[in-house]
């Protein structure tokens, strides 16, 4: 992982703040969780997504590292 990759991912996420995204979380052992949310904030090391999964669960604020995207622990797609 190079510093340039990290900076590119950070700038891309920062540019998409406020956008609705679908995130695919890799939970290991062939388990995948798919949720929708809005990118709230982009900080120097992490970013936050407000997830509104279902009507039975209240909204959750999840935080992820930019390295999670680089290592493909999560995948994001704009809605």
N, C-alpha and C positions, 0 to 999 in steps of 0.2 A: 504494500500500500504506500503510495507516494503522497506527499503533501499537496501536490497539484490536484490529485483526484479528490482529496478531502475538501479542498477549497472549491472545486467545481460543484460538488454535491451540496455544500453549504450554501453557495450562492443560488443554486437552483431551487433549493427548499425555501430560502429567504424570499426569492422572487414569487413563490407560489403561496405566501402567507395569505390566509383568508379564503383560499380555494378549497373546494370539496374534493376529497380523494377517497379511493378505495385502497385499503391496505391489506396485504396478504402477509400474515405472520407465520413464520416457520417455527413450530413448537417442538420439532424433533420427532424422531421415530415415525416419519411419514404423516404427521399431524399438521394440518394447516387451518388457520383461523382467518376468515375474511370478514372485515368490518368496514363501515363507511364513517367518515368524519371530516372535520375541517381543520386545516393546519392553523394553529393559534399563534405561536411565537417561534422564532428561530434565534437561539442563543449561540454563543461561540462554540460550545461543545455538544449541545443537544437541541432538539426541537420538540414541540408538543403538538398533539393532535387531540381535539375534543371529539370523542366517539359517541355517537348516538345509535347504539346497536339495535335494541328492540324496545318495545313499549313496556316490557316487564323489568328491564334493567335501566336504572337512571344513567344519565350521561356520565362518561368517565373521561378524565384528562390523562392521556398516556404520554410518556416521554420516551424518546428514542435518540440514540447516538447516530451521528452521520456515518460512522463505521458500520452500523447495522445495515445500511443501504449498500455500502461498498462490499460487504461480506455476504450480502443477499439473505440476511436474517429476516428482513422485511422487504416487500416490494410495494411500490406505490404507483397508482395510476390516477390521473385526473378524471373526474366525472364529467 
